[in-house]
């Protein structure tokens, strides 16, 4: 997919019975018009109209660039 990045959200959720924290992940397919984002970048996205079967988000800005060797 051209002009598309996959953003992974990782969050901690407390298990209701065991009271341990579990990592949960979710993937978002995001439209990156100018193909500026790289692997490991921290980005800000916003919801938009459906652009394809999976893409409903667009890149607003890159908050922090990935360091060399990361990702």
LINTACOR-V769211 format. One record per backbone hydrogen bond with DSSP energy under -1.0 kcal/mol. NH is the residue of the N-H (numbers start at 1). CO is the residue of the C=O. E is the energy in kcal/mol with one decimal. If there is no record, write none. Layout:
# LINTACOR-V769211
NH|CO|E ; NH|CO|E
This chain:
# LINTACOR-V769211
5|30|-2.6 ; 7|28|-3.0 ; 9|26|-3.1 ; 11|24|-2.6 ; 13|22|-2.6 ; 15|20|-3.2 ; 19|15|-1.5 ; 22|13|-2.9 ; 24|11|-3.0 ; 26|9|-2.0 ; 28|7|-2.7 ; 30|5|-3.1 ; 31|57|-2.5 ; 32|3|-2.6 ; 35|32|-1.3 ; 41|38|-1.7 ; 42|64|-2.9 ; 44|61|-2.9 ; 46|58|-2.1 ; 48|56|-2.4 ; 51|55|-2.8 ; 52|55|-1.2 ; 58|46|-2.4 ; 59|31|-2.4 ; 60|44|-3.0 ; 61|44|-1.3 ; 63|42|-1.8 ; 64|42|-1.8 ; 70|67|-1.8
